[in-house]
């Protein structure tokens, strides 16, 4: 059984299922309560919310929630949010950094606050475990779970699980708001779209570029792994361009029952570090109208060299990988053979194979191809195909 290498075992299949649900939320917001519940089960949560905070007006709203009393949430927004002693401390944490109560206030002092005495204690909310998902000059999106007094304050295990979940939450939140435009003005749409670190391009049925965010424009300027040719999305490699155009054309057609959500296209690069284009269909007429009627797909570019999209150090902590094993995994993801890995690391082929064997043992797979597929699937913004 594969597991997160912490004080309590977590089945890899369970962890993967949670990530798959989070990815589903990108195109179906009705999945959020299920996703929040599943995440709560991993870290001992009593209830949870995804909160959007207007940092200019100091107001908050709840984007999605699980197992919370709406009347209590309204009471929090009206009576407690403005003087929440945790809020300012939580805001100091960067995007993707998990936190909880003892990280910003002494536990004894927390138990004496009005927030805890009047709202937390009567409802068994003891600890608040969270992670920041998006920051702009005027807006903060955060995911927070309340923990019951019987389970106490969160520890290193729970914080590390939150750290692993954060990239997937960030992608799904950004994609969902990009697609659905729920309660967003034109100004906040631009903020969300441009705040994405991952390059995103909206395209029509002929791969014509409808809109591209700043990260995508940076790639266009470099000419790799994608580029704009007379307003059409292309890869420097002709065969990759053909596959990309075919995937985009498929997005314009009707959905088939049980088909995977989108396609992943390999984009070769001159420096040998691979990239992937994740083609997400925008088949909903309502969604297209809210974004741009011509857009049939959103193309997300994942670069293997980008640590924000391949958080291998988080994997190291989760699965107990050594730094040597992380380096082997990184090189394998880049497309190198195990003999190439041995050469690049200046070790014997038998040593490289030993690292590979330990990687497969720790992650619960039996073949090298399964290891690569597992890594890229867990980090993709798209739903994994069944099986």
N, C-alpha and C positions, 0 to 999 in steps of 0.2 A: 504494500500500500504506500503510495506517494503521500508526502505530508509536508506541511509547513513546519520547519524545524524550530519549534518553539515548545513551551512547556505543555501545550495541549495539542494533540494530533488533529489535523484537519485534512480530510480526504481531498486529493487533488481533483477528483471528479466533482466533488461538491463545490470546491473553489471555482472550477471552470464553469459550472452551471450558473453560479452567481454572476460571473463576468458575462456569460452569454445573455442573461436576463438584463443586465445593465445595458448591453449593446442593443437589445431589442427596444429599449426605452427611447433610443435615438429617433425611431420612426413611429413608435406607438407609445405616447405618454401614459396610456392606461396601465402600462407595465410598471410604472414607478413604485406604487405601493408594494407590489410583490418584490421588486428589487431591494427596496429599503428594508423590508422584513427579512429577506435572505441575508443581507449584510448584517442586520441586527443579530441574527442567529449566530453569525461567526464571531461576534465580539460581545455577546451578552447584553444586547440592547433591549430596552423596555418599549421604546417607541422612537420614531425618527422623523426628521423633516429635512427637506432641501429648502433653504431660506435664501431669499433675495433681499439684500439690504441696500437701500438708497443712502449712500454715505454723505450726500449733500443735505438732504432733508432729515436724515436720521430716522427713516421709516423702514419697516420691514413687511414683507409678505411671504407667504408660504407657497412655493412652487409645487411641491408634492409632499405627501406625508403618509405615515403608517401608524396605526394604533394610537392616534392622538384625538383628544376631545377638541372639536373645533371651537367650542365656547372658551376653553382654556387658552387656545392659541390666540383668540381674539383678545382675551384679557391680557395675555402677555404683550401683544402688540400695543395695546392702549395704555397699560399701566406699568409694565416692567421693562420693556425694551430700552427706553430712554435712559434708565438708570441701572441697567444690567452690569454688575461689576466685572463680569467675565468678558463682555463684548470688546472693550478696548484692548484687553490683553490678547484675545483671540485674533483681532485684526492685525496684530504685529507679525503673525506667522505668514510665511510665504505660501504661494500656490503649491499645493501638493504636500505640505507639511502637516502631519497630524498633531493634535493637541488635546488636552483634557484639563480639568479644573486644577489639579495640583501644579500644573505647569505655568499657571498665571496667578494663583492666589494660594495662600496657606490654607490647607484643608480646615483647620480650626476656625479661621476667619470666614471662610465660605459658609460654614454651618451657622454663623451668626448673622448672615446678611438677610435683608428683607426678602430678596428674591428667593432664597432657599426656604426661609421660615414660612412664607406665605404661599408660595407656589410649588417649590420643590418638595419639601417634606410632606405636605398633605397628599401629594400625588406619587410619592415614592421615587421621585427623581433625585438621585444622589449625585451622580457624576454626569458631566456633559462631555462626550467624546466626539471630536469633529475634525474636519479638514476643509481648507479653503480651495474652491474649485475655479474661481474666476475673479480677477481684480481689474477694474478699470478706474479712471479718476472719479467716477460717480457711482460705481456699482460694485457690490461684492456678492458673490454666490458661495454659499457654504453648506456643507452636509453635516448634520449633527444628530447624534443619538443620545438618548438619556439611558443611564444604567440604574438599575434598582439598587437600593441600599444593601440588599442581601448579597450582591456580588461585589460591592465595594468599588474603589477607583480602578480605572483601567490601568494595565501594566504594559510592559514592552511588547508582549505578544499582540495585544489588541491594537496598539499604536502601529506596529509593523504591518498588520493586516490592512489597516486604514491606508497606510502609505502605498501598499500594493494596489488597492482598489482605486485610489485617487485618479490615475491617468485615464482609466476607463470611464469613470464618472465625468471627468472633465470633457472628454470627447463626446459622450452621449448628451450631456447638458448643452454643449455648444451646438452640436448637430441638430438637436431637437428644437432649440430656439431658432436656429437658422432656417429649418424647414417649416416649422409651424408658425413662427412669428407670434407666439402667444403673448398678449399683453405688452408687446414691444412697439415703441415708436420707431420712426425711421432713424432717428439719432442713435437709439440703443441697438438697433439692428446693425448699424455700421460698427459700433463699439464691439459687439459680440463677434462679428465676422472678422474684423481686423485684429481682435485680441487672440484669435486662434494662432497658436504657434505652428500647428500643422498647416501646410499649404493646402488651400481649397480652391477649386475652380468649378464654377457652374457652367454647364455646356448644353447646347441644343442637340437635336438628333443627328446632326452631321459633325459633331465634335467642335462646333463653333463656340468660341469663348464668350459667354454671356457676362460673366463677372469673375474676377479673381482677387483674392485678398492679398495683403502686403507680402505675406510669406511666399505665396505663389509668384508674385511679381519678381521677388528676389531670384527665384529659380529661373524665370524667363530671362532675366538679365544675364545669368550665367550660361544659359543655353543647355542645361542638363540638370536632372535627367529628363526634363520636359522643356518644351519651348512653344512659343506662339509663332506660327507661320501664316501670315496674312489673316490673323484672327482665328486660326484653327489650332486646336491642341494637338501637338505632335511629340514623338520621341525621336531623338537623334538616330535611333535604330529603326529601320523600315519595318521589320517584322513586329517589333513592339508597338509601333504606330498602328499597324493593321489590327493587332489584338485589341488595342485600346479603342479604336473606332468601332470594332465589332461589339465590344462590351457596352459601349455607349448606345449603339443602335438597338441592342437588346433591351436597354433600359426604356426606350421609347415605346416598346411593344407591351402587350397585356401581360400581367403576371400569371405564371403557371403555378398551380397548387403544389406546395412543397418545395419549390425551387429555392436555392440559397439566396440570401439577401445581398445582391450585388456580386461583383467579381473582383478578383485580385489579379493584377497584371504585373509581371516582372519587367522592370525597366533597367537594362544594363547601362553601366556608366563607364567612361573612359578610364577612371582610376580603379576600377574593379570592385568598388563598394556598391552593392546593389541597392536599388530603390524599388518601391512597390506603389502602384496606383490602385486605390480601392474605389471602385465605381459603385456609387450608391444611387439606385433609381429614385426619381421623384415622380412617381406615377400618379399621385393624388392631384386631381384638378384644383382642389382648394389650396393645397400646399404650393403648387406652381403659381397660382394667382397671387398668393401672398408674397412670393419671392420675385419671380419673373416668369411670365407665361411661357417663354421660349425654353426655359430650362427643363431638361428631361433627366439630368443626372448631376450629382455632386461628386467630383473626383478629388479624393484625399491622397496626398502624396506622403509616403512614409520613407524616410531615409535611414538606412542601416547605421549611418555614422552619427545620427542624432540621438544623444542620450535621453532626451525628453520622450522619445518614442520607443526606445529600447532600454528601459530602466534595469539593466542587468545587475546592478549592485543591489537593487531591491530583491531580485531573484536570488542573489547570493545569500542574503539574510534569511529569505523565506525557506530555501531548500538546503541551507547549510553548505553552499558551494565555496570552495577555496578560490583565491584570486587566480590561481593557475587554471582552474576549471572554468571560471568566468571568461578568461582570455581565450580558451579553446572554444567555448560556446560562441563568443563574439566572432571569431574567425570562421567557424562553420556557418554561421548565419550570413556572413559576407560571401559565402559561396566557395570557400577553399576546401580542398580535400584534406583528409587526415594527414597525408604525407606532406602537403603544403603547410599544414599547421605545425608539424614537427620541424620543418625547415625554418619557418618564420619565428618559432619560439626557441630555436636552437636546442632542441631536445631530440632524443632518440625516438623513432617511430613507435617503439613499444611503449615509451612513456606517454606519448600523445594518445595512443589507444587506451592506455590505462585511465587517463583522465576522461576520455570519452565513455568508457565503461562505467566509471563512477557517476558521471553526469546522468547516464541513462538509469542507473540504479536509483539515484536520489530523486529523479523526476518521474519514476515509475513507467518508463517506456522500454521497449526491447530493441528498437532499431534507430539508427542515426536519423533516418528520414522522419520518424515519428517525433524525435526530439526537436528537429527544426520546425516541423509543422506545429507542434505544441507551442513553441515559443512565439512564432509569428501569429498563430491564431489567438492566443491570449492577449496579444498586444494590438490586434486589429480592431478598428472601429466598427467592423461588420460582424454580423452573426455568423457563427461557424456552421457549415453544412452538417446535417445530422449524420451520425455514424463516424 
